[in-house]
C-alpha cells in the first residue's frame, strides 16, 4: 500500500510529507500534536483557507466559523 496516496497535503516540500518517507502521516500528526497545531491538510477542507493567519486550533475554528455555509 502506498502510504502517501491518501495524503491531501499539497506542501510536498515539507520533510514530513508522506512522499518523503514511509511512515504515512504519523510524523506530521505527531509534530502538530506536540505543537498543539492543526495539520495543513485540515485547513484545505475549508474554503478561503489561504486567508488563515496561523495553524492553531483557534485559527482553524475561527476560519471555519468565518467561512461556514449558511445555506
JODAZI-V749777 format. One record per residue. N is the residue number from 1. PSI is psi in whole degrees, 0 to 359 (none if undefined). D_CENTER is the distance of its C-alpha to the mean C-alpha in whole Angstrom. Layout:
N/PSI/D_CENTER, N/PSI/D_CENTER
This chain:
1/133/22, 2/109/19, 3/339/16, 4/353/14, 5/338/15, 6/353/13, 7/133/10, 8/359/8, 9/133/6, 10/357/9, 11/74/9, 12/354/12, 13/342/14, 14/132/12, 15/345/14, 16/355/12, 17/139/11, 18/342/13, 19/350/15, 20/352/16, 21/184/18, 22/29/18, 23/13/16, 24/217/14, 25/355/10, 26/313/12, 27/321/12, 28/313/9, 29/316/9, 30/316/12, 31/315/11, 32/322/9, 33/317/12, 34/320/14, 35/1/13, 36/48/12, 37/172/9, 38/135/6, 39/147/3, 40/325/2, 41/332/3, 42/319/4, 43/330/5, 44/340/7, 45/352/9, 46/129/11, 47/155/13, 48/27/14, 49/340/11, 50/347/12, 51/3/14, 52/156/12, 53/349/14, 54/191/11, 55/16/8, 56/167/11, 57/321/11, 58/317/14, 59/318/12, 60/312/10, 61/322/13, 62/317/15, 63/317/13, 64/311/13, 65/324/17, 66/328/18, 67/15/17, 68/141/18, 69/127/20, 70/42/24, 71/none/26
